[in-house]
Amino acid sequence: MLQLNFHPAGRHQLSIPGPSPVPDRILRAMSMPTIDHRGPEFATLGFKVLADLKKIFKTEHPVIIYPASGTGAWEAALCNVLSPGDQVLMYETGQFATLWKKMADRLGVKTEFIGLPGLEGWRRGVQADLIEARLKADTGHAIKAVCVVHNETSTGVTSNIAAVRAAIDAAGHPALLMVDTISGLASADYRHDEWGVDVTVSGSQKGLMLPPGISFNAVSPKAIEVSKHARLPKAFWAWDEMLEFNKTGYFPYTPSTNMLYGLHEALDMILGEGLDNVFARHQRLARACRAAVNAWGLEIQCADPAVYSPVLTGVMMPDGVDADAVRKIIYDRFDASLGTGLGKVKSKMFRIGHLGECNDVSLMGTICAVEMGLAMAGVSLKGSGVVAAMAELQKQAATTRAPTRN
């Protein structure tokens, strides 16, 4: 029988790259009594979260909220702007780019997957020059959209989206730019309008610090115009009804009311801390985590320091060491969860999440658990990652302001 009453002393150290730990403030907000989603007070909530989400996406244009996981928002993005048989250029950076392509295939569009060969493509960001070259070769403009992942959760690589937009523009191509920033939003700098993104996909359970269950499409005027002629079947995902209802603060069907309470609180927390401060905190924690991995003498999954993710760090295991066996020791003995390797890197790596409700002390708890678990698994360590991470955090503390109290 499944045991659901496993409650060891202390808090579980949830250190996966999402779902991330949900702050007590958000849990309390979600426990508020449910209100009438057609009543007058709901519109106040609707208007507030829709307006504040624009600040997080850095857009002046609509953000659509779905009662669904990020996978639902993937489908919404595709089916609102594409027609059966349309060609889509997608870039392989890891498991989530691969899954988005699989979905597009199942929806009946023609996908072309490009990227660096083998595992190399999973260790580096999007190579914008490859996209530019492919679009220049598409003289008939058959390709209707370019789909890329901003922060690849499976690998710890954050791609340069502005460079992708520049590549599309340099090719003189009209393709839409569609971006998945499910794990990047509110953790890594993201600029929907400035970077010329047409559709941005994101979800609630990463940097927004909510449970899984709501997701988003941020849409440009160009994408909205294209959607008026797109012929892939859609009903639940249709933008037109959503956009019309959102003008009044409401939704065309029953929204996740209590999740919206939590979203309201999360947005207040993030904007209260200040987006730039949130991004700086994530970068600080990422540098400390990488200092630990380097001190252990292990390899970071991302092979290009220019695109290290501030959201998570992928840790490669030495040959002959099963990463999942190491993760099990850390979970069983120290009540800490790490992300598993996915797809091509299954059992070769684990992922340390340092996003959302994470600070110096919580990161150090994770690094301590990992160091002890690695030693118990018999992994030979060059030095102490705990000491290295503490030194990095202490160095940064001398040059950064004290954290904001929320």
VEXSE-763179 format. One record per residue (C-alpha): residue in one letter; x, y, z. Coordinates in steps of 0.1 Angstrom, whole numbers, padded with zeros to 4 digits, always signed. Example, Ala and Ser with C-alpha at 12.3 -4.5 7.8 and 13.67 -1.06 7.14 Angstrom:
// residues 2
a+0123-0045+0078/s+0137-0011+0071/
This chain:
// residues 406
m+0000+0000+0000/l+0012+0035-0008/q+0024+0052+0024/l+0013+0089+0026/n+0021+0094+0062/f+0059+0096+0059/h+0067+0127+0079/p+0103+0127+0093/a+0114+0155+0116/g+0121+0189+0101/r+0113+0201+0066/h+0119+0180+0036/q+0148+0195+0015/l+0131+0199-0018/s+0160+0207-0042/i+0146+0197-0075/p+0143+0223-0103/g+0106+0224-0099/p+0081+0221-0084/s+0099+0244-0061/p+0092+0249-0023/v+0059+0268-0018/p+0064+0296+0008/d+0041+0296+0038/r+0027+0330+0027/i+0014+0315-0005/l+0000+0284+0012/r-0019+0306+0036/a-0033+0327+0007/m-0045+0296-0010/s-0064+0285+0021/m-0087+0315+0018/p-0124+0307+0013/t-0133+0302-0024/i-0153+0330-0039/d-0178+0332-0067/h-0158+0333-0099/r-0187+0353-0115/g-0191+0376-0086/p-0180+0413-0083/e-0149+0407-0061/f-0134+0381-0084/a-0128+0408-0111/t-0106+0427-0087/l-0084+0396-0083/g-0085+0389-0121/f-0074+0424-0130/k-0047+0424-0104/v-0030+0392-0114/l-0033+0398-0151/a-0017+0433-0147/d+0011+0421-0124/l+0020+0391-0147/k+0028+0416-0174/k+0055+0430-0152/i+0070+0395-0147/f+0070+0387-0184/k+0081+0423-0191/t+0054+0429-0217/e+0027+0455-0224/h+0006+0428-0242/p-0018+0402-0229/v-0008+0372-0207/i-0033+0344-0207/i-0038+0321-0177/y-0048+0285-0180/p-0059+0260-0153/a-0033+0236-0166/s+0003+0225-0163/g+0030+0239-0185/t+0024+0211-0210/g-0011+0226-0216/a+0004+0260-0223/w+0028+0243-0248/e-0003+0230-0266/a-0021+0263-0264/a+0009+0281-0279/l+0010+0258-0309/c-0026+0253-0317/n-0035+0290-0316/v-0010+0301-0343/l-0006+0270-0365/s-0026+0251-0391/p-0024+0214-0401/g+0008+0207-0421/d+0025+0239-0411/q+0063+0237-0409/v+0079+0245-0375/l+0117+0248-0368/m+0125+0236-0333/y+0159+0236-0316/e+0171+0206-0295/t+0187+0217-0262/g+0174+0189-0239/q+0145+0167-0228/f+0119+0195-0227/a+0127+0208-0262/t+0123+0172-0273/l+0089+0168-0256/w+0077+0200-0271/k+0086+0187-0305/k+0069+0154-0298/m+0037+0173-0290/a+0039+0194-0322/d+0043+0161-0341/r+0012+0147-0325/l-0008+0179-0333/g-0002+0174-0370/v+0025+0200-0379/k+0057+0192-0396/t+0086+0197-0373/e+0123+0201-0381/f+0147+0195-0352/i+0181+0211-0354/g+0210+0215-0330/l+0245+0202-0323/p+0250+0165-0326/g+0246+0139-0298/l+0251+0149-0262/e+0269+0181-0272/g+0236+0197-0281/w+0224+0190-0245/r+0254+0207-0230/r+0252+0241-0248/g+0226+0267-0255/v+0208+0275-0288/q+0232+0283-0316/a+0215+0312-0332/d+0237+0310-0364/l+0222+0276-0372/i+0187+0291-0370/e+0197+0320-0392/a+0212+0297-0418/r+0182+0275-0419/l+0158+0304-0423/k+0179+0320-0450/a+0176+0287-0469/d+0138+0288-0465/t+0133+0313-0493/g+0096+0304-0497/h+0089+0311-0460/a+0074+0277-0454/i+0085+0278-0418/k+0058+0294-0397/a+0074+0294-0363/v+0107+0289-0345/c+0104+0272-0311/v+0132+0273-0285/v+0136+0267-0248/h+0149+0296-0227/n+0160+0277-0196/e+0163+0240-0203/t+0153+0223-0171/s+0168+0190-0180/t+0204+0203-0185/g+0209+0236-0167/v+0215+0257-0198/t+0200+0291-0204/s+0199+0302-0241/n+0202+0337-0255/i+0168+0345-0267/a+0177+0380-0280/a+0203+0363-0303/v+0176+0340-0317/r+0154+0371-0325/a+0184+0388-0341/a+0190+0356-0362/i+0154+0356-0374/d+0156+0393-0383/a+0189+0389-0400/a+0174+0362-0422/g+0145+0385-0431/h+0121+0358-0422/p+0085+0363-0410/a+0084+0332-0387/l+0070+0336-0352/l+0094+0333-0323/m+0079+0310-0296/v+0098+0304-0263/d+0094+0281-0234/t+0105+0298-0202/i+0086+0275-0178/s+0116+0271-0155/g+0131+0305-0163/l+0103+0329-0155/a+0108+0349-0123/s+0142+0333-0118/a+0163+0342-0148/d+0161+0376-0167/y+0134+0374-0193/r+0121+0402-0216/h+0091+0392-0238/d+0087+0425-0256/e+0123+0437-0258/w+0135+0403-0272/g+0107+0403-0298/v+0091+0371-0286/d+0057+0363-0301/v+0045+0336-0277/t+0060+0329-0244/v+0051+0297-0224/s+0055+0294-0187/g+0041+0277-0156/s+0034+0282-0119/q+0056+0257-0101/k+0091+0271-0107/g+0102+0307-0101/l+0066+0317-0092/m+0068+0294-0062/l+0033+0280-0066/p+0021+0244-0068/p+0017+0230-0103/g-0016+0237-0119/i-0017+0270-0137/s+0003+0281-0168/f+0006+0310-0192/n+0008+0323-0227/a+0022+0358-0232/v+0013+0369-0267/s+0024+0396-0291/p+0000+0416-0314/k+0015+0397-0343/a+0007+0363-0327/i-0028+0374-0320/e-0033+0384-0356/v-0019+0351-0369/s-0042+0332-0345/k-0073+0346-0363/h-0064+0324-0393/a-0048+0294-0376/r-0068+0262-0382/l-0055+0236-0357/p-0085+0225-0336/k-0089+0244-0303/a-0116+0251-0279/f-0103+0250-0243/w-0071+0266-0254/a-0085+0293-0277/w-0071+0328-0271/d-0100+0347-0285/e-0125+0338-0258/m-0099+0343-0231/l-0088+0377-0243/e-0124+0389-0245/f-0134+0377-0210/n-0101+0390-0195/k-0111+0425-0205/t-0136+0424-0176/g-0114+0405-0152/y-0131+0372-0157/f-0125+0339-0176/p-0146+0319-0201/y-0147+0289-0178/t-0141+0281-0142/p-0106+0293-0132/s-0084+0279-0105/t-0097+0304-0079/n-0075+0295-0050/m-0044+0291-0072/l-0051+0326-0083/y-0050+0337-0046/g-0016+0321-0044/l-0005+0337-0077/h-0016+0371-0063/e+0006+0365-0032/a+0035+0352-0052/l+0035+0383-0075/d+0034+0405-0044/m+0064+0387-0030/i+0085+0389-0062/l+0076+0425-0071/g+0082+0434-0034/e+0117+0420-0035/g+0122+0436-0069/l+0128+0416-0101/d+0164+0426-0104/n+0170+0416-0068/v+0153+0382-0075/f+0176+0376-0105/a+0207+0387-0086/r+0198+0362-0057/h+0194+0334-0082/q+0228+0342-0098/r+0244+0343-0064/l+0231+0309-0054/a+0240+0294-0087/r+0276+0306-0084/a+0279+0291-0049/c+0264+0258-0062/r+0289+0257-0091/a+0317+0264-0066/a+0307+0233-0047/v+0306+0211-0078/n+0340+0224-0089/a+0355+0218-0055/w+0342+0182-0055/g+0361+0177-0088/l+0329+0168-0107/e+0318+0181-0140/i+0289+0205-0146/q+0265+0193-0172/c+0264+0227-0190/a+0297+0229-0209/d+0296+0266-0217/p+0300+0290-0187/a+0284+0318-0207/v+0250+0300-0205/y+0251+0286-0170/s+0216+0285-0156/p+0208+0305-0125/v+0179+0281-0118/l+0196+0247-0115/t+0230+0231-0118/g+0234+0197-0135/v+0261+0175-0118/m+0277+0148-0140/m+0287+0116-0122/p+0321+0098-0129/d+0320+0068-0153/g+0305+0038-0135/v+0285+0058-0110/d+0247+0056-0112/a+0234+0091-0105/d+0200+0078-0094/a+0217+0055-0069/v+0234+0085-0054/r+0201+0104-0054/k+0185+0076-0035/i+0211+0076-0008/i+0207+0114-0004/y+0169+0110-0002/d+0168+0080+0021/r+0195+0092+0045/f+0191+0130+0045/d+0155+0136+0033/a+0166+0157+0004/s+0152+0154-0031/l+0174+0161-0062/g+0163+0162-0098/t+0169+0130-0118/g+0187+0130-0152/l+0163+0129-0181/g+0164+0114-0216/k+0199+0111-0230/v+0215+0119-0196/k+0194+0095-0175/s+0214+0080-0146/k+0245+0100-0158/m+0237+0132-0138/f+0215+0147-0111/r+0201+0182-0109/i+0203+0206-0080/g+0175+0232-0080/h+0182+0266-0065/l+0152+0286-0075/g+0121+0303-0061/e+0119+0302-0023/c+0157+0295-0019/n+0183+0314+0000/d+0219+0310+0012/v+0211+0288+0041/s+0186+0265+0023/l+0212+0260-0005/m+0239+0252+0020/g+0216+0225+0035/t+0213+0209+0001/i+0250+0211-0006/c+0257+0195+0028/a+0233+0166+0020/v+0248+0161-0014/e+0284+0161-0001/m+0275+0135+0026/g+0256+0114+0001/l+0284+0114-0025/a+0308+0103+0002/m+0285+0075+0013/a+0281+0064-0023/g+0319+0060-0026/v+0324+0089-0050/s+0359+0102-0048/l+0358+0139-0040/k+0387+0163-0047/g+0377+0187-0019/s+0349+0201+0002/g+0321+0217-0018/v+0305+0228+0015/v+0336+0249+0023/a+0338+0263-0013/a+0301+0273-0014/m+0303+0290+0020/a+0334+0309+0009/e+0316+0320-0023/l+0285+0331-0004/q+0306+0350+0022/k+0325+0368-0006/q+0293+0378-0022/a+0277+0389+0011/a+0304+0415+0014/t+0293+0432-0018/t+0255+0427-0019/r+0227+0443+0002/a+0209+0424+0029/p+0178+0404+0017/t+0144+0420+0017/r+0120+0408+0043/n+0087+0398+0028/
